[in-house]
């Protein structure tokens, strides 16, 4: 069975075409073009025993393309969200593998911000790409969302601090959104398994515990008067060598920092309910 290099290349070309159709400027040296060049060079290995580096590259592209498909499909669809195209342009720089980047990646930070906006639009909110990063509105509720992508556990508290300050400055009710991917998988390695369900359970438990930990830090630092929850996302590559299946676990969760009798609990429950409907394995 092939590892679907051709299918990944096709999806990448499709995303490029969508972006061009939305008048997004794509530089010749963009990350997507670099992915395509690497895939074309690796195409003869599609049916061979793939080296670890090729599997890593394909996994990273699978996650990046899935993100951009969600972003373009949600923010760039009917009645596009103002400013989304200009921000997408910023996501196209950087190295194909995150671990090859020596410095913090502004491109991937913006990508996560756009992914959060796309998520809220998919679950029924209207969104605007404004301070702190995203503002979502539904049923008279206006929520400020500060999105952060910490690169290490040592920088996590600083990211939570900065996100909370951004929300408090706006004097809106807010959520802190954290991409925990790097915290859970700093080396960007794939999880090798013969049973995807076992991997899913293990990663889900770890991600849930980390989300609760982040919420506890935010609650102790800021209280719950304005910041009432944490939205967390992690994307973990999974490799099943027996079937040569590339996939990734794409996990979203929301943790409320407020008691059951707080009226904002209904917002948390509504978000959680919708997240469960769109939770996916990235297959």
C-alpha positions, 0 to 999 in steps of 0.5 A, spaced: 500 500 500 502 506 498 503 512 503 499 516 499 504 521 497 501 523 490 494 524 494 498 529 499 501 533 493 494 533 490 491 536 496 496 541 496 495 543 489 488 544 491 489 549 497 494 553 492 489 553 487 483 556 492 488 561 495 490 563 488 482 564 487 481 568 493 487 573 491 492 571 496 499 572 494 503 566 494 511 567 494 515 562 490 519 560 496 512 559 500 512 553 505 507 549 500 511 550 494 517 547 499 513 541 501 511 540 494 518 540 491 520 535 497 514 530 495 516 530 488 523 528 490 520 523 494 515 520 490 519 514 487 519 512 495 511 511 495 511 504 495 518 503 498 520 502 505 520 510 507 525 513 511 523 516 518 524 523 515 519 522 509 514 520 514 515 526 518 515 530 512 508 527 510 505 528 517 507 535 517 504 536 511 498 532 512 496 537 518 498 543 515 494 542 509 488 540 514 489 546 517 489 550 511 483 547 508 479 548 514 481 556 514 480 557 507 473 553 507 470 557 513 473 564 513 474 564 505 467 561 504 460 565 502 461 572 505 469 571 507 471 574 513 474 581 512 482 580 513 483 573 512 486 573 506 492 578 508 493 573 514 493 567 510 499 570 506 503 571 513 502 563 514 506 561 508 513 562 510 517 558 514 520 551 514 516 545 512 518 542 519 517 546 525 523 543 528 528 546 523 526 553 525 531 556 530 526 562 532 519 563 534 514 562 528 510 568 527 507 564 520 505 558 525 502 563 530 498 566 525 495 559 522 493 557 529 489 564 530 486 563 523 484 556 525 481 558 532 477 563 528 475 558 523 473 553 528 468 558 531 465 560 525 464 552 523 460 552 530 455 557 528 459 564 531 460 570 527 467 572 527 472 578 526 480 578 526 481 583 531 484 584 538 486 580 542 486 575 536 479 573 534 472 576 537 466 571 536 459 573 537 453 569 537 446 570 541 448 577 544 454 573 547 461 577 545 467 573 546 474 575 546 479 569 544 487 570 545 490 565 541 497 562 543 502 557 541 507 556 546 514 553 544 516 550 551 513 548 558 517 554 561 514 559 556 507 556 558 506 561 564 508 567 560 503 565 554 498 564 559 499 571 562 500 575 556 493 572 553 490 574 559 492 581 559 490 582 552 483 579 554 482 584 560 485 590 556 479 589 552 474 589 558 470 583 554 468 576 556 474 571 554 477 565 553 484 563 552 486 558 546 492 554 547 495 550 541 499 544 546 502 541 540 509 543 541 508 542 549 506 534 548 510 533 542 516 538 542 521 533 537 515 533 532 515 525 532 510 521 530 507 516 534 508 509 531 502 504 533 498 498 530 492 500 534 489 507 532 484 507 538 489 505 543 493 511 541 487 516 541 485 514 548 492 515 550 493 522 547 486 524 549 488 523 556 494 527 556 491 532 552 485 533 557 490 533 563 494 539 560 488 543 558 486 542 565 493 544 568 492 550 563 486 552 566 488 552 573 494 556 572 489 561 568 484 561 574 489 562 579 492 568 575 486 572 573 480 569 576 474 568 573 470 575 572 472 576 565 476 570 563 472 564 564 475 558 560 481 555 556 480 552 549 486 547 547 488 544 541 493 538 539 495 535 533 499 529 534 502 525 528 500 517 528 504 512 523 501 505 522 506 501 519 502 495 518 497 498 514 502 504 512 497 509 514 499 516 515 494 520 520 494 525 526 489 526 532 486 532 531 484 534 538 480 540 541 477 541 548 474 546 552 475 547 559 470 551 564 473 555 569 467 557 572 462 553 577 455 550 574 451 555 576 455 561 572 450 563 566 457 563 562 457 555 563 452 555 558 457 558 553 462 552 555 457 547 554 455 549 547 462 550 545 463 543 548 457 540 544 459 542 538 467 540 538 464 533 539 461 533 533 467 536 529 472 532 533 476 528 528 482 523 527 485 527 521 485 520 517 
